[in-house]
Amino acid sequence: MDKPIFPQPIDSVVYPDPYPRETFTDAKAAVDALKVLYERNTAFLRDAFQTLTGGGETTSRFRAFYPEISIAISSYTHVDSRLAFGHMPQPGYYSTTVTRPDLFENYLVEQLRQIIRNHGVPVTISESERPIPLHFAFLEGTHVDGSIADRIQRPLRDIFDVPDLNATDDLIANGTYEPVPGEPMPLAPFTAQRIDYSLHRLSHYTATSPKHFQNFVLFTNYQFYIDEFCAHARALMAAGGEGYAAFVEPGNVVTRPGEASPHEGTPQRLPQMPAYHLVKPGHGGITMVNIGVGPSNAKTITDHIAVLRPHAWLMLGHCAGLRNTQALGDYVLAHAYVREDHVLDDDLPVWVPIPALAEVQVALEEAVAEVTGLSGYELKRVMRTGTVATIDNRNWELREQRGPVQRLSQSRAIALDMESATIAANGFRFRVPYGTLLCVSDKPLHGELKLPGMATEFYKRQVSQHLRIGIRAVEKLAEMPSERLHSRKLRSFSETAFQ
């Protein structure tokens, strides 16, 4: 029997030329340096891969590193105590790895500008010690055919670094990360590889590029809302945009002001959680995502959108009204949550309270008043503020009633759904301002369900108004300075300087 032929062992590691450490007191210049370093190192990996796809043999390993931002703080500098981010809690050495500085340019400039201003120290740009996985080095939208990789005569893991789940976690965001003595303290809530992982997942789940996501996100659990959002966005484009630069649909189908919505490129099958984007310069517009039904979807999509560091996300959807005094079509503004969704129990214990955020609550209530034309005591006719319970069992009504109904009553819940508490809890966990405005679509405890025909009419009438309220609330939030919107309620004892 012929002996198997094994490839020659790896005898060297090939790196790009060393990159000199640079210090900056100008945030924009620092981010420009990050962009140059990132592009150089990812191009090095892409070029090496391209060379090897010709079928060549190699005994070398190719490795390049993520860029890194580091900052040294030498004193307990007193900063404006009203700020929720942009300062270090104590003296020390802080750092974070960085990916896609082109995508995060506005965010990075704002964070570094705040730190430089508050502490009066320069920032250092250099190469980190964290390798870039080959999978994350390809340009967005690149398709690598499996047969091309097969031409390389040894396993990819022998030649390139690949994603490492041991380095892809939420320990920093969860507040459970403990640096080894001598290691830098974290500067940002997410590492570069954790961000890269989510960027790839976002494209998969939503069929749109991460670059299209906006800083204000609306989540819904019904396609009716998406249909209404698309009609609204297309009307805006046909009317010249009215401040919006484009409307982007799944498949990265782009409609610009003055254009009719094209259909070429739209996927024949929608992805699991399709996303739609009303784009403004600087990501200042609105993204809407149909997350479907259930807390698992709600956690999944917010886990990934969180790395984009949006300014706020809101839940607009339907719920079960739990009080006999509620009517179908009434609104519920959540000011507290009962968490029986369980998907976040390991990351955010159920004993952690999820507070209402004043800025978001006020924007939502004012938006309801403006769109409905009601105010003051009259507004209570159509909207109730109270506790929303989120459950992981869609058919909870079929269980023995004393358990769930008693808990709902004791918690003072006025509405029940399957997503809102999950979205709010992940907003709290990831320091993303959150809010919930639901619409009562049935009252199962009182035997009040929609009859055929009633449902269609209800959705036509109420979804349109509900969506207008959500959009108006987002517009109000967008008018606020980011320093005010990002609440100190979401910050723990020892926080990262980046929001």
Secondary structure as GFF3:
##gff-version 3
##sequence-region A 1 499
A	DSSP	beta_strand	12	14	.	.	.	ID=ss1
A	DSSP	beta_strand	22	24	.	.	.	ID=ss2
A	DSSP	alpha_helix	27	52	.	.	.	ID=ss3
A	DSSP	beta_strand	60	62	.	.	.	ID=ss4
A	DSSP	beta_strand	65	73	.	.	.	ID=ss5
A	DSSP	beta_strand	92	97	.	.	.	ID=ss6
A	DSSP	alpha_helix	105	119	.	.	.	ID=ss7
A	DSSP	beta_strand	123	131	.	.	.	ID=ss8
A	DSSP	three_ten_helix	134	136	.	.	.	ID=ss9
A	DSSP	alpha_helix	146	150	.	.	.	ID=ss10
A	DSSP	alpha_helix	156	159	.	.	.	ID=ss11
A	DSSP	three_ten_helix	165	167	.	.	.	ID=ss12
A	DSSP	alpha_helix	171	174	.	.	.	ID=ss13
A	DSSP	beta_strand	185	186	.	.	.	ID=ss14
A	DSSP	alpha_helix	192	206	.	.	.	ID=ss15
A	DSSP	three_ten_helix	210	212	.	.	.	ID=ss16
A	DSSP	beta_strand	216	220	.	.	.	ID=ss17
A	DSSP	alpha_helix	223	238	.	.	.	ID=ss18
A	DSSP	beta_strand	246	249	.	.	.	ID=ss19
A	DSSP	beta_strand	253	255	.	.	.	ID=ss20
A	DSSP	beta_strand	275	279	.	.	.	ID=ss21
A	DSSP	three_ten_helix	281	283	.	.	.	ID=ss22
A	DSSP	beta_strand	286	290	.	.	.	ID=ss23
A	DSSP	alpha_helix	295	305	.	.	.	ID=ss24
A	DSSP	three_ten_helix	306	308	.	.	.	ID=ss25
A	DSSP	beta_strand	312	321	.	.	.	ID=ss26
A	DSSP	beta_strand	331	340	.	.	.	ID=ss27
A	DSSP	alpha_helix	358	372	.	.	.	ID=ss28
A	DSSP	alpha_helix	376	379	.	.	.	ID=ss29
A	DSSP	beta_strand	383	391	.	.	.	ID=ss30
A	DSSP	three_ten_helix	396	398	.	.	.	ID=ss31
A	DSSP	alpha_helix	402	410	.	.	.	ID=ss32
A	DSSP	beta_strand	413	417	.	.	.	ID=ss33
A	DSSP	alpha_helix	420	430	.	.	.	ID=ss34
A	DSSP	beta_strand	434	442	.	.	.	ID=ss35
A	DSSP	three_ten_helix	444	446	.	.	.	ID=ss36
A	DSSP	alpha_helix	454	478	.	.	.	ID=ss37
A	DSSP	alpha_helix	482	485	.	.	.	ID=ss38
A	DSSP	three_ten_helix	488	490	.	.	.	ID=ss39
###
